[in-house]
Amino acid sequence: MSARKTLAVVVPCRDEQDNVAPFYAEAKAALEGLPLDWSLVFVDDASADATYERILALRAQDPRVKIAALTRGFGYHAALVAGLSSVDADLYAIVDVDGEDPPELLAKFHAAIEGGARTVYGIRDRRPEPEWLIFLRWLFYAINQRIADGPTRLWMAEFSMFTREVRDFILSSRTTFPFLRSELAYAGLRLEGVPYVRRARRRGRSHYNVLSMAKFAVAGFLASSTFPLRFVAYAAAAFAALFLWLRLGLTLVETGALAAVFGFAYLLLALPLIALYLARTYKNATGRPVFMLDRERSRL
């Protein structure tokens, strides 16, 4: 009889002390029904509350609970990379600890994997949010799908399960700005989506606000597309054509003034876009690791 496959569930945490125990209970109930040897890999992204201590207490009761403690706050996606890098398994899953993504859906994910899928992800239904936020979220997905250099999936988030092959592909990326939903789609292996209704956060406050969502959107565009750089070239051609048309009949002084206005407007448009990609290129060239694991506090 062949050995059972293993599943590592990566759970990023930052200041989630009140959600750790309820999540563990719910996840354990869901995972016990799967024909897999599983572990929960909590990644503590330098929490300032008692999150680490709560996870440590769970590990004392259940050795299947593992802890990857980071030396400082590296961010959500870096925490995911840390978790995926810290354990070996046949299958991997990502679930947030706040209760919005139901762990019981992992059974459907696993069934799809058994059916031949390499990556299975949750397709989020509409959540009870302000209409303006729903519109901005839709706008992000719509724009990202149209300008991405490679394949993308609408309404795809990090709530997923995938094979070791996909995990290895994710970790092979050299970018210092990991954006996992983009990497999962870019892999090109068979993907399947499972619709679900995202629940309200169980306890505590979300770490995302309008500013962080805006940063997340910019990071998503930069990770999946070079269209903004091409747009700079398109804009140059459009500005030149418009200038040549408008200058007809103008005096030399008026033509000079028009050129100054157009040149200034173009620089305001082009320089920020170029600077964003140049900064990202610089960061990638330095090649610093996206996370640092605290070996003394980790339990793997």
C-alpha angles and dihedrals in degrees: 000000000000121000117261119258119254128234126198114197111202113210116185114207135187119166093339101133094140094050101048099080097042090047092050092051092049095044093047092053090051097044097047089069094058122091090236140102100238141188134189112226108197112195110204107205094201096290116200094209132057096289094117093048092050091052091046090054091053091050090055087060098037123027089200086077110090130185128213104187117195122214092232140352106297097165138255101292094043088053090054091052089049092053094047090048096049103063139039119226142143093241133025132200134186121212129166116234097224095084097245092114112055113231090208087074088071088082090062090045091054093047089055090049089052087051092059106274117135096198127025121186139179118254106214120226121213114293128211096267136136112283092240091056092048089052093049091048091050090047091054093053093043094051094042092053092052099046102035116120091217138026118305135184124224117237092005116150134172095273097110151115124228143165128264088254090062092045091053090050091052092051092047091069113106096204119124088210105064114195104180102190088058092048092050092054094041093057089077095213119131111296128190128188126213115200118225141160111250112228130222118270109275099221139346131023129300117253090220122092132162093278095049090046089053091051089048091052093050090048089051093052093047092047096051107030145043091189094110088062092049088047089061088061093045090049091051091056092046093048091049094050092047092048093052091050095047095046093064108115095009124126121244092259092048090047090053092050091049091050090051092051093047092045093050092047092050093050090051088054101040106037098061091050093048091045092054093054093041091053091049091048090051092050092049091048092055087054099205115172113261092229143016120217120219098223095189094056098037121095110197 
